[in-house]
Amino acid sequence: MSPKQFIYYWQKRLLPILISTAVRVVVIICLTAGVLGIWGSTASMSYAHAQLVSSRGIQDQQIPLKPTALNATVYHSPDCNCCGGWIDHLKAQGFKITDFSTSDIETVKQKYNVPDNLSSCHTAIVNGYVIEGHVPADDIKRLLQEKPNVIGLSVPQMPVGTPGMEMGNRKDPFSVLSFDRQDSVALFNKYHAES
């Protein structure tokens, strides 16, 4: 098989299978994490008082907003519990939610140009921006206020301790990434582990 044939075969045959399998694994992990979070968590499911660790130190993150509607359309698998936790987090932060359950979440991600390496278990559209995964509400509010020239934000995969992925007091480090139409990815915010 020539390199050209291999690339064609990879793009047309293997890559769609790999993406489909990865999405299924993410949904299974999401379901498992949701069940474990319900059974094992003694902490509040609210992420409203999250601590941001920045280069200036730890501070409460409060993003003042200009008056603007906070409308989110969320697409997620009907079997995913952690997506519901993230939706509850947004509602608690003043977002109006339109909730769409779909068994073909991969088509949604392709429609909104979510890069494969930034994908997670749900995709939302908030005031025209794509929000992929368990992005904290304060980061979405900052995005809406600053209005950078990006497609949206992502928290790839499903880190423990992100909104909707709470498991007791455990909070793994994670990054919020921005992505644009030129396939550029940049750090938007960084959260460190809390003990």
ZIVEN-V252989 format. One record per residue. N is the residue number from 1. RES is the residue in one small letter. PSI is psi in radians with two decimals (none if undefined). OMEGA is omega in degrees with one decimal (* if undefined). Layout:
N | RES | PSI | OMEGA
N | RES | PSI | OMEGA
This chain:
1 | m | 2.24 | -179.9
2 | s | 2.80 | 177.6
3 | p | -0.66 | 179.8
4 | k | -0.73 | 178.0
5 | q | -0.70 | 179.3
6 | f | -0.77 | 179.5
7 | i | -0.78 | 177.9
8 | y | -0.81 | 179.8
9 | y | -0.73 | 179.1
10 | w | -0.84 | -176.5
11 | q | -0.68 | -174.0
12 | k | -0.48 | -173.6
13 | r | -0.95 | -171.7
14 | l | -0.72 | -177.1
15 | l | -0.80 | 177.5
16 | p | -0.64 | 177.9
17 | i | -0.76 | 179.3
18 | l | -0.77 | 179.6
19 | i | -0.79 | 179.4
20 | s | -0.75 | 178.6
21 | t | -0.74 | -179.9
22 | a | -0.72 | 178.8
23 | v | -0.72 | 178.3
24 | r | -0.72 | 178.1
25 | v | -0.75 | 178.8
26 | v | -0.75 | 179.6
27 | v | -0.72 | 178.5
28 | i | -0.76 | 178.1
29 | i | -0.73 | 179.8
30 | c | -0.80 | 178.9
31 | l | -0.79 | 179.7
32 | t | -0.79 | -179.8
33 | a | -0.67 | 178.7
34 | g | -0.76 | 179.0
35 | v | -0.81 | 179.6
36 | l | -0.66 | 178.6
37 | g | -0.68 | 179.1
38 | i | -0.75 | -177.5
39 | w | -0.68 | -169.5
40 | g | -0.14 | -174.2
41 | s | 2.30 | 172.0
42 | t | -0.04 | -179.4
43 | a | 2.76 | 175.8
44 | s | 2.54 | -180.0
45 | m | -0.02 | -179.1
46 | s | 2.46 | 177.6
47 | y | 0.25 | -172.0
48 | a | -0.48 | -177.7
49 | h | 0.67 | -179.2
50 | a | 2.60 | 177.4
51 | q | 2.33 | 177.6
52 | l | 2.25 | 175.1
53 | v | 2.03 | -178.9
54 | s | -3.09 | 179.7
55 | s | -0.29 | 178.3
56 | r | -0.04 | -179.4
57 | g | -3.02 | -176.8
58 | i | 2.35 | 178.6
59 | q | 2.65 | 173.3
60 | d | 2.32 | -178.3
61 | q | 1.93 | 176.2
62 | q | 2.02 | -178.4
63 | i | 1.90 | 177.0
64 | p | 2.47 | -178.1
65 | l | 2.49 | 165.7
66 | k | 2.67 | -179.8
67 | p | 2.00 | 177.7
68 | t | 2.54 | 178.7
69 | a | 2.43 | 178.1
70 | l | 1.52 | -177.3
71 | n | 2.23 | 179.7
72 | a | 2.24 | 171.3
73 | t | 2.06 | -172.8
74 | v | 2.23 | 176.3
75 | y | 2.24 | -179.0
76 | h | 2.87 | 177.3
77 | s | 2.50 | 178.9
78 | p | -0.29 | -177.2
79 | d | 0.05 | -172.0
80 | c | 2.06 | 179.5
81 | n | -0.61 | -177.0
82 | c | -0.45 | 176.6
83 | c | -0.69 | 176.7
84 | g | -0.65 | 176.4
85 | g | -0.68 | 178.5
86 | w | -0.70 | 177.3
87 | i | -0.76 | 177.7
88 | d | -0.69 | 177.3
89 | h | -0.79 | 179.2
90 | l | -0.75 | 178.6
91 | k | -0.75 | 179.6
92 | a | -0.39 | 179.7
93 | q | 0.19 | 173.2
94 | g | 0.16 | 179.3
95 | f | 2.45 | 172.1
96 | k | 2.16 | -171.2
97 | i | 2.33 | 165.3
98 | t | 2.06 | -169.5
99 | d | 2.12 | 177.3
100 | f | 2.09 | 175.8
101 | s | 2.26 | -178.7
102 | t | 2.47 | 176.2
103 | s | -0.04 | -179.5
104 | d | 1.03 | -177.0
105 | i | -0.47 | -179.5
106 | e | -0.63 | 177.6
107 | t | -0.67 | 177.5
108 | v | -0.79 | -179.0
109 | k | -0.71 | 177.9
110 | q | -0.72 | -179.9
111 | k | -0.67 | -176.3
112 | y | 0.27 | 172.9
113 | n | 0.70 | 176.3
114 | v | 2.10 | 178.7
115 | p | 2.51 | -178.2
116 | d | -0.70 | -177.0
117 | n | -0.09 | 178.0
118 | l | 0.11 | -173.2
119 | s | 2.74 | 178.4
120 | s | -2.74 | -172.0
121 | c | -0.28 | 178.3
122 | h | 2.76 | -179.6
123 | t | 2.33 | 179.4
124 | a | 2.68 | 172.4
125 | i | 2.08 | -178.0
126 | v | 1.93 | 179.1
127 | n | 0.70 | 176.2
128 | g | -0.24 | 178.2
129 | y | 2.58 | 174.8
130 | v | 2.25 | 176.8
131 | i | 2.01 | -175.6
132 | e | 2.10 | 175.1
133 | g | -2.81 | -169.0
134 | h | 1.01 | 179.8
135 | v | 2.22 | 177.3
136 | p | 2.55 | -178.0
137 | a | -0.65 | -179.1
138 | d | -0.58 | 176.8
139 | d | -0.63 | 176.8
140 | i | -0.74 | 178.3
141 | k | -0.72 | 177.6
142 | r | -0.74 | 177.4
143 | l | -0.81 | -178.4
144 | l | -0.53 | 179.2
145 | q | -0.75 | -176.8
146 | e | -0.52 | 178.7
147 | k | 0.99 | 177.5
148 | p | 2.84 | -179.6
149 | n | 1.26 | 179.4
150 | v | 2.86 | 173.3
151 | i | -0.74 | -178.7
152 | g | -2.80 | -177.2
153 | l | 2.70 | 177.1
154 | s | 2.50 | 161.6
155 | v | 1.73 | -175.5
156 | p | 2.62 | 180.0
157 | q | -2.51 | -177.1
158 | m | 1.33 | -177.8
159 | p | 2.45 | 177.9
160 | v | 2.34 | 178.7
161 | g | -0.16 | 174.1
162 | t | 2.84 | -179.9
163 | p | 2.17 | -177.7
164 | g | -0.25 | -179.9
165 | m | 0.52 | -179.1
166 | e | 2.42 | 175.1
167 | m | 1.49 | -177.8
168 | g | -2.37 | -178.3
169 | n | -0.01 | -176.9
170 | r | 2.26 | 175.5
171 | k | 1.88 | 177.9
172 | d | 2.71 | 175.5
173 | p | 2.56 | 175.7
174 | f | 2.82 | 179.4
175 | s | 2.54 | 170.2
176 | v | 2.14 | -176.0
177 | l | 2.50 | 172.0
178 | s | 2.67 | 177.3
179 | f | 2.61 | -176.9
180 | d | -3.08 | -175.7
181 | r | -0.27 | 177.8
182 | q | 0.26 | -179.0
183 | d | 0.42 | 174.9
184 | s | 2.40 | 179.2
185 | v | 2.35 | -179.2
186 | a | 2.68 | 176.8
187 | l | 2.17 | 178.9
188 | f | -0.66 | 178.9
189 | n | 2.68 | -179.6
190 | k | 2.28 | 178.2
191 | y | 2.34 | 179.6
192 | h | 2.81 | -179.9
193 | a | 2.55 | 174.5
194 | e | 2.45 | 179.1
195 | s | none | *
